[in-house]
């Protein structure tokens, strides 16, 4: 029969190993989630920059280099509205 201290030591080691396994698994899941969120955020920032630069370009085309024809002007206004 095992002594009380031996049983307690086995229980501590068993519990500690499960806690370690669960912690490592959770850390992997959290790291994956953070990576995914960061990638999505960077893509969104790139999209906002592209849209803003296109918007500024269209405003410049209307204000400084005014289009010569009415259909061309309407096309630019439609792009700005988009």
matplotlib code that plots the C-alpha trace (Angstrom):
import matplotlib.pyplot as plt

x = [0.0, 1.2, 2.0, -0.1, 2.8, 3.4, -0.2, -0.2, 3.0, 1.5, -1.7, 0.3, 2.4, -0.7, -2.7, 0.3, 0.8, -2.8, -2.7, 0.5, -1.1, -4.3, -2.2, 0.0, -3.1, -4.8, -1.7, -1.6, -5.3, -4.8, -1.7, -3.6, -6.5, -4.2, -2.4, -5.7, -7.1, -3.8, -3.8, -7.5, -6.8, -3.8, -5.9, -8.6, -6.1, -4.8, -8.3, -9.0, -5.8, -6.6, -10.1, -9.0, -6.2, -8.7, -11.2, -8.6, -7.6, -11.2, -11.7, -8.5, -9.8, -13.0, -11.6, -8.2, -8.3, -12.0, -13.4, -14.2, -17.4, -20.5, -20.5, -16.9, -17.9, -20.9, -18.7, -16.3, -19.2, -20.5, -17.1, -16.9, -20.4, -19.3]
y = [0.0, 3.5, 6.1, 9.3, 11.5, 9.3, 9.5, 13.3, 13.6, 11.6, 13.7, 16.9, 15.7, 14.4, 17.7, 19.8, 18.0, 18.5, 22.2, 22.6, 20.8, 23.0, 26.2, 25.4, 24.6, 27.9, 29.8, 28.4, 29.2, 32.8, 33.3, 32.1, 34.4, 37.4, 36.7, 36.4, 39.7, 41.5, 40.3, 41.3, 44.7, 45.3, 44.4, 46.8, 49.6, 49.0, 49.1, 52.4, 53.9, 52.8, 54.1, 57.4, 57.9, 57.2, 59.6, 62.4, 61.7, 62.0, 65.2, 66.6, 65.6, 67.5, 70.6, 71.3, 69.4, 69.8, 67.3, 68.8, 66.8, 66.3, 62.5, 62.4, 64.7, 62.5, 59.4, 61.0, 62.0, 58.5, 57.1, 59.7, 58.7, 55.0]
z = [0.0, -0.8, 1.8, 2.1, 0.9, -2.1, -3.1, -2.6, -4.7, -7.5, -7.4, -7.6, -10.5, -12.4, -11.8, -12.6, -15.9, -16.9, -16.0, -18.0, -21.0, -20.8, -20.5, -23.5, -25.5, -24.5, -25.3, -28.8, -29.3, -28.0, -30.2, -33.3, -32.5, -32.0, -35.3, -37.1, -35.6, -36.4, -40.0, -40.5, -38.9, -41.2, -44.3, -43.2, -42.7, -46.2, -47.6, -45.8, -47.2, -50.7, -50.6, -49.0, -51.7, -54.4, -52.9, -52.7, -56.3, -57.5, -55.5, -57.1, -60.6, -60.0, -58.3, -60.0, -63.3, -64.0, -66.6, -70.0, -70.6, -68.6, -68.8, -67.6, -64.7, -63.8, -63.9, -61.4, -59.1, -59.2, -58.2, -55.3, -54.1, -54.2]

ax = plt.figure().add_subplot(projection="3d")
ax.plot(x, y, z, "-o")
ax.set_aspect("equal")
plt.show()
